[in-house]
Amino acid sequence: GMASLMQTYARLPVTFSHGEGVYLYDTDGRRYLDGIAGIAVNGLGHAHPAVTAAIREQADKLVHTSNLYRIEKQEQLAEALTSLAGMENCFFGNSGAEANEAAIKLARLYGHGRGVGKPGIVVLEGAFHGRTLATLSATGNRKIQAGFEPLVSGFIRAPRNDAQALQQIAANNPDVVAVLLEPIQGEGGVKPLSAEYLQSVRQICDQQSWLLMLDEVQTGNGRTGSYFAYQGLNLLPDVVTTAKGLGNGVPIGACLARGAAAGVLGAGHHGSTYGGNPLVCATALAVIDTIRNEDLCANALAMGQVIRDTLLNDSAARHIREIRGSGLMLGIALERECGDLVSAGLEAGLLINVTAGDTIRLLPPLVIAEDEARDLASGVATLIRDLCH
């Protein structure tokens, strides 16, 4: 039982046995509307036929060979992903943290190549980049770092949406070689960076020959209404990392690069035993095809609007400070702490998440239909009314 697991999660008292679309069923046969999609992973929902078929078909043939050999599905996925992203090449790992590790190593090697002895990377307050030693050092949350010192050095913290602070860092730190940021901070409370700020960051990076590296682990793969969030912001990074929704539940992460960044990592510089194996690449290809064929980016935008409208037209709206985010990555900030809503939601058959204390985070599957989006929003509105009455 649970006693055999390291207690790294305070788990909710429910076990799911199967799912279909936006619904999950527990071991007692009770149905739940999934408003969190495995933390932005199950973009195509549960038991999607295209995903199931891809896994079955590939498992029948070949699961793993290692990167000592060419892998056809990996090459096809790299081609599909780079062309979607406007990038040139990519490296596959197994998670978002690993994709960010690859980006951090790439930035440092890029810096050393330019004669910088101790290359620095600018990261933002409120950021979340993972839980490995380098990525938790890059994360802007003391709680996640506490007890794991010594942290990895070489990260410079900047306030978000403040281009002037970045100019100052540029003037005072000749060792900076890159900026790493999430277009919408996920764990930090669903906080979007403004388009103006991101344009300024791009300009500063160009002036300084810094790499602009975007962490699209949570925002990517259709979540915000364009395949990557930067595509809705009229911006092109030098490096982009992604994971979560890319495999719909099979573990895969990717670090994509273009221009000077694309030529940095060479043979022997980085690796991953499982990274980009036939099984996960076949699955990710099916995910990408489905997102494109079913126009799920457009659906994410439309359904995000339905959720917003439903919430704002409900009497619960007077308890909502603001609704942040884009597409189906939404943060509903309340006037008070609302951590208890997760359990209340579970009892009501709704799976939601609370981040940054006062913000309900919704990340439903991109395949959600209009009536399901309304159900999710009115369910959340009821929870808010009950909390704030």
C-alpha positions in Angstrom: 0.0 0.0 0.0 0.9 3.7 0.4 3.3 2.9 3.2 5.8 1.5 0.7 5.9 4.9 -1.1 8.1 7.8 -0.1 5.6 10.3 1.2 6.5 13.0 -1.3 2.8 13.8 -2.1 -0.1 14.5 0.1 -2.4 12.4 -2.1 -6.2 12.9 -2.3 -8.2 9.9 -1.1 -9.3 8.6 -4.5 -8.0 6.1 -7.0 -9.1 6.2 -10.6 -9.6 3.0 -12.6 -10.4 4.3 -16.1 -11.2 7.4 -18.0 -12.9 8.6 -21.2 -12.6 12.0 -22.8 -12.9 14.6 -20.0 -14.1 12.2 -17.4 -12.4 9.9 -14.9 -14.0 7.0 -13.0 -12.8 6.0 -9.5 -12.6 2.4 -8.2 -16.2 2.8 -6.8 -17.4 3.7 -10.3 -18.0 7.3 -9.5 -17.5 9.8 -12.4 -15.5 13.0 -12.1 -15.1 15.9 -14.6 -11.4 16.4 -15.1 -10.5 20.0 -14.9 -6.7 19.5 -14.4 -5.9 16.8 -17.1 -3.0 15.3 -15.2 -1.5 18.8 -14.7 -1.8 19.9 -18.3 -0.8 16.5 -19.7 -3.9 14.9 -21.0 -4.7 17.4 -23.7 -6.6 14.8 -25.7 -8.3 13.6 -22.5 -8.4 10.0 -21.4 -8.3 6.9 -23.6 -8.2 8.9 -26.8 -8.5 6.4 -29.7 -5.6 7.9 -31.7 -3.2 7.8 -28.6 -4.3 4.2 -27.7 -3.8 3.0 -31.2 -0.3 4.6 -31.5 0.8 3.0 -28.2 -0.6 -0.4 -29.1 0.8 -0.4 -32.7 4.3 0.7 -31.6 4.4 -1.7 -28.6 3.6 -4.5 -30.9 6.8 -3.7 -32.9 9.4 -2.0 -30.8 9.5 -0.1 -27.5 13.2 0.8 -27.1 16.5 0.5 -28.8 18.5 3.5 -27.3 20.1 6.5 -29.0 23.1 4.4 -30.1 21.0 3.9 -33.3 18.8 5.9 -35.6 15.2 6.0 -34.6 12.8 6.6 -37.4 9.8 7.8 -35.3 12.2 10.2 -33.4 13.4 11.7 -36.6 9.8 12.1 -37.8 8.7 13.7 -34.5 11.7 16.1 -34.6 10.7 17.2 -38.1 7.1 17.7 -37.1 7.9 19.6 -33.9 10.6 21.8 -35.3 8.5 22.8 -38.3 5.5 23.6 -36.0 7.8 25.6 -33.7 9.8 27.5 -36.3 12.9 25.9 -34.8 15.8 23.9 -36.5 16.6 20.9 -34.3 15.7 19.3 -31.0 16.8 17.0 -28.2 14.5 14.5 -26.5 14.4 13.7 -22.8 11.7 12.3 -20.6 10.2 15.3 -18.8 9.9 19.1 -18.6 12.7 19.3 -16.0 15.0 17.3 -18.3 14.1 19.6 -21.2 15.0 22.6 -19.0 18.3 20.9 -17.9 19.2 20.5 -21.6 18.4 24.2 -22.2 20.5 25.2 -19.1 23.5 23.1 -20.3 23.1 24.5 -23.9 23.2 28.1 -22.5 26.3 27.4 -20.5 28.1 25.7 -23.4 27.1 28.6 -25.6 28.6 31.0 -23.0 31.8 29.1 -22.7 32.0 29.1 -26.5 31.9 32.9 -26.3 34.7 33.0 -23.7 32.5 33.5 -20.7 34.1 31.6 -17.7 31.0 31.5 -15.5 27.9 32.0 -17.7 24.8 33.4 -16.0 21.2 32.8 -16.8 18.5 35.3 -15.9 15.3 33.7 -14.4 12.2 35.4 -13.0 10.6 35.8 -9.6 7.7 33.3 -9.3 9.1 31.0 -11.9 8.9 27.2 -11.8 11.2 25.1 -14.0 11.4 21.7 -12.2 12.7 19.9 -9.2 16.2 18.6 -10.3 19.0 20.5 -8.7 19.6 22.9 -11.5 15.9 23.5 -12.3 14.9 24.0 -8.7 17.8 26.5 -8.4 16.2 28.3 -11.4 12.8 28.2 -9.8 11.6 31.3 -8.0 10.1 29.7 -4.9 12.1 29.3 -1.6 9.8 26.5 -0.4 10.9 24.3 -3.3 14.6 25.1 -2.7 14.6 24.9 1.1 16.7 22.0 2.5 18.4 21.2 -0.8 21.2 23.7 -0.6 23.9 24.2 -1.9 21.9 25.4 -4.9 23.4 25.5 -8.4 25.0 28.9 -9.0 24.8 30.9 -12.1 21.1 32.1 -11.9 20.2 35.8 -11.7 16.7 36.6 -10.5 14.7 39.4 -12.1 11.2 40.7 -11.3 8.6 39.8 -14.0 7.2 42.2 -16.6 10.1 44.7 -15.8 12.2 45.3 -18.9 14.1 48.1 -17.1 15.4 45.6 -14.5 16.6 43.4 -17.4 18.4 46.4 -18.9 20.1 47.0 -15.5 21.2 43.3 -15.3 22.6 43.7 -18.8 24.6 46.8 -17.8 26.0 45.2 -14.6 26.5 41.5 -15.5 28.8 40.9 -18.4 28.6 37.1 -17.7 24.9 36.7 -18.6 24.3 34.5 -21.7 20.6 33.7 -21.6 17.2 34.4 -20.2 14.9 31.6 -19.3 11.2 32.2 -18.7 7.6 30.8 -18.9 5.3 32.9 -21.1 2.6 32.2 -18.5 3.9 31.3 -15.1 2.0 28.1 -14.2 2.9 27.0 -10.6 3.5 30.7 -9.8 -0.3 31.3 -10.1 -1.1 31.4 -13.8 0.6 34.8 -14.3 1.1 35.8 -17.9 4.0 37.9 -19.0 2.8 40.8 -21.1 3.4 40.8 -24.9 5.2 44.2 -24.6 7.6 42.8 -21.9 8.4 39.7 -24.0 9.0 41.9 -27.1 11.5 43.9 -25.0 13.2 40.8 -23.7 13.6 39.7 -27.3 15.2 43.0 -28.2 17.5 43.0 -25.2 18.6 39.4 -26.0 19.3 40.5 -29.6 21.4 43.5 -28.4 23.4 41.4 -25.9 23.6 38.2 -28.0 21.8 36.4 -25.2 19.7 33.3 -25.9 16.0 33.8 -25.3 14.9 30.5 -23.8 11.1 29.8 -23.3 9.9 27.2 -20.9 6.7 26.0 -22.6 6.4 22.8 -20.6 2.9 23.8 -19.4 1.9 26.4 -22.0 2.9 24.3 -25.1 1.1 21.8 -27.2 -2.1 23.8 -27.8 -2.8 24.7 -24.2 -3.0 28.5 -24.6 -4.7 28.6 -28.0 -1.7 28.5 -30.3 0.6 25.5 -30.6 3.2 27.3 -28.5 2.3 30.4 -26.5 5.0 32.5 -28.2 3.2 32.0 -31.5 0.2 33.9 -30.1 2.6 36.7 -29.0 4.4 37.3 -32.3 7.7 36.3 -30.9 10.5 33.8 -31.8 12.7 32.4 -29.1 16.2 30.8 -29.6 15.4 27.8 -27.5 12.0 26.4 -26.4 11.4 23.5 -24.0 8.2 21.5 -23.8 6.8 18.2 -22.3 3.5 17.6 -20.4 0.9 17.7 -23.2 3.3 16.4 -25.9 2.8 12.7 -25.0 -0.7 12.9 -23.5 0.7 10.8 -20.5 3.7 8.9 -21.9 6.9 10.6 -20.5 8.5 12.8 -23.2 10.3 16.2 -23.1 11.9 18.2 -25.8 14.4 21.0 -26.1 14.2 22.8 -29.4 16.7 25.3 -30.8 17.4 27.6 -33.8 20.1 29.9 -35.1 23.3 30.0 -33.0 21.6 27.8 -30.3 21.0 25.0 -32.8 24.7 24.3 -33.2 25.8 24.3 -29.6 25.3 20.7 -28.3 27.4 18.2 -30.1 28.3 14.5 -29.7 29.0 13.6 -26.1 27.7 16.9 -24.7 24.3 15.5 -23.5 22.3 12.3 -23.6 19.4 10.3 -22.3 18.9 6.6 -22.3 15.2 6.5 -22.8 15.0 9.9 -24.5 12.9 9.9 -27.7 12.4 6.1 -27.8 10.1 4.6 -30.4 7.1 4.2 -28.1 6.9 7.8 -26.8 7.7 9.3 -30.2 5.0 7.3 -32.0 2.6 8.5 -29.3 3.7 12.2 -29.5 3.3 12.1 -33.3 -0.3 10.9 -32.9 -0.9 13.7 -30.4 0.5 16.4 -32.7 -1.6 15.1 -35.6 -4.7 15.1 -33.5 -4.2 18.6 -32.2 -3.8 19.8 -35.8 -6.5 17.7 -37.4 -9.1 18.4 -34.8 -8.2 22.1 -34.6 -7.7 21.9 -30.8 -5.8 25.2 -30.5 -8.9 27.0 -31.7 -11.1 24.9 -29.4 -8.8 25.8 -26.5 -9.4 29.5 -27.2 -13.2 29.1 -27.7 -13.7 26.9 -24.6 -11.5 29.1 -22.4 -13.9 31.9 -23.3 -16.9 29.8 -22.4 -15.4 29.1 -19.0 -14.6 32.8 -18.4 -18.1 33.9 -19.5 -19.9 31.3 -17.5 -17.9 32.3 -14.3 -18.3 36.0 -14.8 -22.1 35.7 -15.5 -22.5 33.8 -12.2 -23.1 35.5 -8.8 -19.8 33.9 -7.8 -18.1 36.6 -9.9 -18.2 39.1 -7.0 -15.7 36.9 -5.2 -13.4 36.7 -8.2 -10.5 39.2 -8.2 -9.5 38.3 -11.8 -9.3 35.5 -14.3 -5.8 35.2 -15.7 -4.3 33.1 -18.5 -5.0 32.1 -22.0 -6.9 29.4 -23.8 -7.4 26.4 -21.4 -4.8 27.6 -19.0 -6.8 29.6 -16.5 -6.2 31.0 -13.0 -9.2 32.2 -11.1 -7.9 34.5 -8.4 -10.2 34.8 -5.4 -10.3 37.4 -2.5 -9.1 34.7 -0.1 -7.0 31.5 0.3 -8.9 28.6 -1.3 -6.8 25.5 -0.8 -9.8 23.7 0.7 -11.6 23.8 -2.6 -9.6 20.9 -4.0 -11.2 18.5 -1.5 -14.6 20.2 -1.9 -14.3 19.8 -5.6 -13.4 16.1 -5.3 -16.6 15.6 -3.2 -18.6 17.4 -5.9 -17.0 15.2 -8.7 -14.8 18.0 -10.0 -11.0 17.7 -10.3 -9.4 21.1 -9.9 -6.1 22.5 -8.5 -5.2 25.5 -6.4 -1.9 27.3 -6.8 -0.3 30.3 -5.1 -2.8 30.0 -2.3 -5.7 32.0 -3.7 -5.9 30.9 -7.3 -8.0 28.0 -8.7 -6.1 26.6 -11.7 -8.0 25.0 -14.5 -6.2 23.0 -17.2 -8.9 20.8 -18.7 -8.4 18.6 -21.7 -8.3 20.5 -25.0 -11.0 18.2 -26.4 -13.5 19.6 -23.9 -16.9 20.3 -25.5 -19.1 23.4 -24.8 -21.5 21.7 -22.4 -18.6 20.2 -20.5 -16.9 23.5 -20.3 -20.1 25.1 -18.9 -20.4 22.2 -16.4 -16.9 22.7 -15.2 -17.3 26.5 -14.9 -20.7 26.3 -13.0 -19.2 23.6 -10.8 -16.4 25.9 -9.9 -18.8 28.8 -9.4 -20.8 26.7 -6.9 -17.6 25.9 -5.0 -16.6 29.6 -4.9 -20.1 30.6 -3.6 -20.0 27.9 -0.9 -16.6 29.1 0.2 -17.3 32.8 0.3 -21.0 32.9 1.4 
